[in-house]
Amino acid sequence: MTEDGGWSALAEGWAARWGGVSAPARQALITACAIGPGTRVLDVGCGSGEFLAELAAAGARAIGVDSASAMVAIAALRGDAREADAAALPFEDDSFDVVTAVTVLHLTDDLDHAVLECARVLRPGGLLGIAEWDDTGRSDLAVIEQALEAAPAPAGSPHPSPLDLALDAAGFRQVSQGEVEVRVRAADAGDLATTVLLGEDEATIGELCGIIGTAAEPFRRVDGSYELTNTFRWRVVSRG
């Protein structure tokens, strides 16, 4: 993240409700980037630090950066976390074997500069591993978003995305890519609404809870809880 953007205020809620969701995508990046003992890894936009713990378990020498101070405070309980802007990484050139960015690059104010910074701190031949929510509307959460926005879920576009263009401009080449399923779980409709609308006030959550519950009815289980299956797309690109 390039600026706090309110994320510090959401840090505890984010860690509790969303911190574990991308775990399958993070594991896919560990495998695809061949991260193991001694691998020097920088996790950009580390959030509440779940990936730092997973990287440490794989034997990596990992550092996380995030612009939200409260996120960094939580992440520091799991590993080496530092407050920094994705577009101004406080590291020397060629410092890392792998840079990872999970659901963060689309949030940066200057995507091109952030990608260039990732390239700068990577050693020649180093890998950038990226994972983002699938944007083709194939996730269960898209049903809720459609109901809230009263608009069709987004369709895939054949045109290069801003991230594609930024990666090309920075000289990255594609190494591998794939998809993984992730699951969002909630105890009941109120819990689901609070998760989806994290950061909204209680009145807004109460007002929209019914809409969310109706939209999510296909994903309600017999015990009244909800489980939504979603897709993460990951890719690994190489510097040089």
C-alpha positions in Angstrom: 0.0 0.0 0.0 1.4 3.4 -0.8 -0.5 5.3 1.9 -2.3 4.2 5.1 -5.7 4.9 3.4 -7.5 4.0 6.6 -6.0 0.5 6.8 -4.5 1.1 10.3 -8.1 1.5 11.7 -9.1 -1.8 10.0 -6.0 -3.7 11.0 -7.4 -5.9 13.8 -10.6 -6.6 11.9 -8.7 -7.4 8.8 -6.4 -9.8 10.6 -9.3 -11.6 12.2 -11.6 -11.8 9.1 -9.4 -11.7 6.0 -5.8 -12.5 7.1 -6.1 -16.2 6.5 -8.2 -16.1 3.3 -5.4 -15.9 0.8 -3.4 -18.7 2.4 -3.8 -21.1 -0.6 -2.5 -18.4 -2.9 0.4 -17.7 -0.7 1.3 -21.4 -0.6 1.1 -21.5 -4.4 3.7 -18.6 -4.6 6.0 -20.4 -2.1 6.0 -23.4 -4.4 6.1 -21.6 -7.7 9.0 -19.3 -6.6 10.8 -22.3 -5.1 11.1 -20.5 -1.8 13.1 -22.5 0.8 15.9 -22.3 3.3 17.9 -19.1 2.9 15.8 -17.5 0.2 15.7 -13.8 0.6 12.1 -12.6 0.3 10.5 -9.2 0.5 6.7 -9.3 1.0 5.3 -6.0 -0.2 2.0 -4.9 1.5 2.5 -7.6 4.2 -0.7 -6.5 6.0 -1.1 -8.4 9.3 1.9 -10.7 8.5 0.4 -14.1 8.0 2.7 -14.6 5.0 5.8 -13.7 7.0 5.1 -16.6 9.3 4.5 -19.0 6.4 7.8 -17.8 4.7 9.7 -18.3 8.0 8.2 -21.9 8.2 9.6 -22.5 4.7 13.1 -21.4 5.9 13.1 -18.1 4.1 14.8 -14.9 5.3 11.8 -12.8 5.0 11.0 -9.1 5.5 7.6 -7.5 5.2 6.7 -3.9 4.4 3.4 -2.1 4.7 2.4 1.6 4.8 -0.1 1.1 7.6 1.5 1.4 11.0 -1.1 -0.7 12.8 -0.7 -3.5 10.3 3.0 -3.4 10.8 2.5 -3.7 14.6 0.5 -6.9 14.1 2.8 -8.3 11.5 5.8 -7.7 13.7 4.5 -10.4 16.0 4.9 -12.8 13.2 8.2 -11.7 11.6 10.4 -8.8 10.5 7.9 -6.1 9.5 8.7 -2.5 8.6 6.7 0.6 7.7 7.4 1.6 4.2 5.8 2.8 0.9 5.6 0.3 -1.9 6.8 3.0 -4.3 9.9 3.9 -2.1 11.3 0.6 -0.8 14.1 1.2 1.8 16.4 -1.4 0.4 19.5 -1.5 -1.8 19.4 -2.7 -5.4 19.6 -6.5 -5.9 18.7 -7.2 -2.2 16.2 -10.1 -2.6 15.8 -13.3 -4.5 12.0 -13.1 -4.5 9.5 -10.3 -4.0 5.9 -11.1 -3.3 2.8 -8.9 -3.5 -0.6 -10.4 -2.5 -3.7 -8.3 -3.1 -1.7 -5.1 -2.9 -0.5 -3.8 -6.2 -4.0 -2.7 -7.3 -4.1 -0.5 -4.2 -1.0 1.5 -5.0 -1.3 5.1 -6.1 1.6 4.7 -8.6 1.5 1.2 -9.9 4.3 1.7 -12.5 6.7 3.1 -9.8 5.8 0.3 -7.3 6.6 -2.4 -10.0 9.8 -0.6 -10.8 10.8 -0.6 -7.2 10.1 -4.4 -7.0 12.4 -4.8 -10.0 15.1 -2.6 -8.4 15.4 -4.6 -5.2 15.4 -8.0 -6.9 18.7 -9.5 -7.9 19.1 -10.2 -11.7 17.0 -13.3 -12.4 15.0 -12.8 -9.2 11.3 -13.5 -9.1 8.2 -11.4 -8.4 5.2 -13.4 -7.2 1.8 -11.7 -7.5 -1.6 -12.9 -6.3 -4.9 -11.0 -6.7 -8.6 -11.7 -6.6 -9.9 -13.1 -9.9 -11.6 -10.2 -11.7 -13.8 -12.2 -14.1 -16.8 -12.5 -11.8 -16.2 -16.3 -11.2 -16.1 -15.9 -7.4 -19.0 -16.3 -5.0 -18.3 -12.9 -3.5 -19.1 -11.3 -6.9 -22.7 -12.3 -6.3 -22.8 -10.2 -3.2 -21.0 -7.3 -4.9 -23.5 -7.5 -7.8 -26.4 -7.3 -5.3 -24.8 -4.4 -3.5 -24.0 -2.5 -6.6 -27.0 -3.5 -8.6 -24.7 -4.1 -11.6 -23.4 -7.1 -13.5 -20.3 -8.8 -12.2 -17.2 -7.6 -14.2 -16.4 -9.6 -17.3 -12.8 -10.5 -18.3 -11.2 -8.2 -20.7 -8.9 -9.2 -23.6 -6.9 -6.0 -23.2 -3.8 -5.8 -21.1 -4.4 -4.7 -17.6 -2.6 -1.8 -16.0 -0.5 -4.4 -14.0 0.3 -6.2 -17.3 1.6 -2.9 -18.8 3.6 -2.0 -15.7 5.3 -5.4 -15.6 6.1 -5.2 -19.3 7.5 -1.7 -18.9 9.7 -2.8 -16.0 11.2 -5.6 -18.1 9.6 -8.6 -16.3 9.0 -11.8 -18.3 6.4 -14.4 -17.4 7.6 -17.6 -15.7 4.4 -19.3 -14.5 0.8 -18.6 -13.5 -2.2 -20.4 -12.1 -5.4 -20.2 -10.0 -6.3 -21.4 -6.6 -9.6 -21.5 -4.7 -10.0 -19.7 -1.4 -12.9 -19.7 1.0 -14.6 -17.0 3.0 -16.5 -18.3 6.0 -19.0 -16.6 8.3 -21.0 -17.8 11.3 -24.3 -16.2 10.2 -25.7 -13.4 8.0 -24.6 -10.7 10.4 -21.1 -12.0 10.6 -20.9 -12.2 6.8 -22.2 -8.6 6.4 -19.5 -7.4 8.9 -16.8 -9.3 7.0 -17.9 -8.0 3.5 -18.4 -4.5 4.8 -15.4 -4.3 7.0 -14.8 -0.7 8.0 -18.4 0.5 7.6 -20.4 1.8 10.5 -22.9 -0.5 12.3 -25.9 1.4 10.9 -24.7 0.8 7.3 -24.0 -2.9 8.0 -27.5 -3.3 9.6 -29.1 -1.6 6.6 -27.3 -3.8 4.1 -27.3 -7.1 6.0 -30.6 -8.2 4.5 -29.4 -7.6 0.9 -26.2 -9.5 1.6 -28.1 -12.4 3.3 -30.5 -12.7 0.3 -27.6 -12.7 -2.2 -25.6 -15.2 -0.2 -28.5 -17.6 0.3 -27.1 -20.2 -2.2 -24.0 -20.4 0.0 -25.8 -20.8 3.4 -25.2 -24.2 5.1 -27.6 -26.2 7.1 -26.3 -24.8 10.4 -26.9 -21.2 9.2 -23.3 -20.5 8.5 -21.9 -19.4 5.1 -19.0 -20.6 3.0 -18.2 -18.8 -0.2 -15.7 -20.2 -2.7 -13.6 -17.7 -4.6 -10.7 -17.6 -7.0 -7.2 -16.1 -6.7 -5.1 -15.7 -9.7 -1.3 -15.9 -9.2 1.6 -15.3 -11.4 5.4 -15.4 -11.2 7.5 -13.1 -13.4 11.3 -12.8 -13.6 13.6 -9.8 -13.6 15.7 -10.0 -16.8 
